[in-house]
């Protein structure tokens, strides 16, 4: 079957380590199911995999990709949950299983014509959501949903700051926060992206700018470049929820501000299978759809990866096997 995979690991030139070609059909252990992939989306996780982060050389070649939607063996429309973990070990939360992994780390991923996953990782997909939209939900949108809800504890009528709007998680957070009833502020260095954020309904501001109010929740995926601003923008008792560090992972933190304002710095990674199901329900109820930057045939995966690496996208990149 056709697949996009890590042929080797290259920390300095990850795009050169990407290959597109024939790979073996998925193995199907007991309790697993095969999905015929109709659409899959690309994430920064895939670029990190090519650099060797979370992917060891002895696992190569490894089919990349965490996100997919398609049909199961019975023809049912499904979206794939990418976290492979034991909820019992994590006290009901498989993301807290210390042995958890994502598709494309230990097991082949979704950038292929077919993918095998544990049967419990299949979430029914209503007819009202097309495959392209569904393929954007399991990583970026699920992460943003968890950041706002179980980790961020966004109150009714609250306020949210999204740093670095334009990326998959950040643009998802802009849309979801508004659907959850929040006032949303969003930053971007790029004027065109600020215009796009405004079109989505958020108040667009330049990085580091003073907000009209302090916020309940800050969505932080940028890291060093924005973290001081994030701390200054959180109201007393507010939460800075971190799910990435694209500009660097070692920011300076003024602990006096943290303890005096009783701020919480909270981590978030992906979400549970039940949270993905709740996200799908929210998308149906509120008629929400992910922002798709562009789509490509799987054979042109290298073009999509190059666009992602450039950092010029707004929303998600979708591949069609």
Residue, then its C-alpha position, 0 to 999 in steps of 0.5 A: x500500500x502507498x504510505x509516507x514514512x520515515x526512511x531514516x532519521x535526520x535531526x538537521x534536515x528532517x525533510x530529507x528523511x521522508x519517503x513516499x512509496x509502498x509499505x506492507x499492509x498493517x498487521x492486525x493483532x487481536x482486538x485491533x481493527x483496520x481503517x481504510x483511510x479517506x483523509x489524514x492530516x499532518x502535524x508537527x509531531x511528524x516533523x519531530x519524528x523525522x528528527x528522531x524525537x519519539x522515534x528510534x532508529x530500530x523502528x524504521x521504516x515507520x509510517x508517519x501520521x497520527x490523524x485519520x478518518x475513514x471507514x472500518x471493515x463494516x463500512x462505518x464512518x470513523x475517526x481514529x484516536x491516536x493515543x495508545x494507552x491503558x486508561x486503567x493505568x492512568x486512573x481513567x485517562x490513557x494520556x496519563x499512562x506512562x507507557x502511552x504512545x502515539x501512532x507512528x511512534x511504536x506502531x505504524x501511523x495514518x499517512x497510508x491507505x490503511x491503518x490498524x488501531x485498537x478497536x477502542x480507538x475508533x470513534x463513530x463519525x456522524x454523517x454531517x462531518x466530512x472526512x477532511x474535517x474529521x481528520x483534523x480533530x484527533x491531534x490539534x483540535x483534541x489538544x486544544x479542546x483538552x487545554x480549554x476544558x479539563x486542563x484549562x477549566x475555562x469558566x462560563x463567559x471567561x476570557x482566553x488568550x491564544x498565543x501564536x494563532x495560525x498553527x493547528x492547535x492555536x487556530x483550533x483553540x480560537x474556534x473552540x473557545x468561542x464555541x464554549x462562550x469565551x471572549x478570545x484574544x489571539x496573537x501572531x507576528x504575521x499581519x495576514x494571520x492576524x487578519x485571518x484570526x479576526x475573520x474567525x471572530x477573535x480580537x487579534x493583537x500583536x505579540x506582547x501587546x497589552x490586552x483590554x483585560x486579563x484572561x482566565x486561560x492562556x493557550x501556550x504552544x509557542x514557548x520562550x518567545x511568548x511565555x513572559x507575555x502569557x504570565x502577564x496576561x493571566x488574571x489572578x488564579x488564571x491558568x497558562x496551559x502549555x502544549x508546545x514550545x515551538x520557539x524554545x522550551x526554556x523560558x525565564x519565569x518570574x516566580x514572584x508573579x506565579x505565587x503572588x497571583x496564584x497562577x497555574x502553569x499546566x501541561x496538556x498532551x493530546x486527549x482521551x478517547x472520550x474527549x475526542x467523542x465529546x469534541x465530535x459531538x460539540x462540532x455537530x452541535x455548534x456546526x464547527x469545522x476545522x480550518x483547512x489550509x490546503x489538501x494534497x494527494x498522499x503521493x505529494x506528501x513531501x510538498x505538504x511537509x515542506x509547507x508545514x516546515x515553512x510555518x506559513x500555513x493557517x490551519x491544517x494540511x490534509x492528505x488524501x490516500 
